[in-house]
Amino acid sequence: MTEKISLPHPLTVSRWKEEKVIKWLKRVNLEDCIPAFEIRHIDGPKLLELTEQKLFTYQDLKIKHRK
């Protein structure tokens, strides 16, 4: 079963710069995603638009198996 990762309120996230997204990735133990997010300059608005399907198109994204 996949653990759902929650975000703060969308209005808050929509104001995030790339650096805040990176801090959030670290806080939710998704450090392995940081390089792919940095390359794509994922900020708050882009993060809110990401879907699971979109993430699977990122061939350089190495997601570890999560319990």
N, C-alpha and C positions, 0 to 999 in steps of 0.2 A: 504494500500500500504506500502511495506517495504522500509525503507530508506536504500540506498546503502552506505556503509561505505568505504571510500577510504583509500588506503595505499599510502605512498610515493613510489617513484620509486623502483622497485623490487631489483635493485642492492644495494640500500641503506638498504632496509629491510633485505636482505640476510646477512648483516653484524651485525644485531641486536643480542644482547645477551638476555637472558630471562628477565632481568631487564628492558630493553628498550621496550620489548613487553608489559610488565605490565604497564609501563608509558603510552604507546600508548592506551591500553585498558581504562585507566582512562581518557585520553584526549577525547576519543570518547564515553564516558559514558557507557562503558561496564564493569564496576567494578564487576558486578555479575558473570562475566566469569573468573575472576582472579583465584579463587581456582582451577577450572578445568584445567586452563592453567599451573598453578604452579605444580600441581600433575604430569602433562605430560611433564613438562620441555619444553614448547613450546618456541622456540627461533625464530629468523627471518626466517631461512630456513624452519622450520616446519610450521610456520605461512603461508608462501607462498604456501605450499602444501595442506593446509586445504581446504576442500570443504564443502558446506552446508550439503551434505550427511554424511560426516565424523563427523561433529559437532553433528548431530542427533544421532550418535552412542554413544556419551558421555552421559551416563545416569545420571551422577552427575551434568551435566551442566544445570543450572537453568537460562534460558533466559527469561527475563521479556518481556511482550508485548511492542513493540515499536511503536510509532506513526509516 
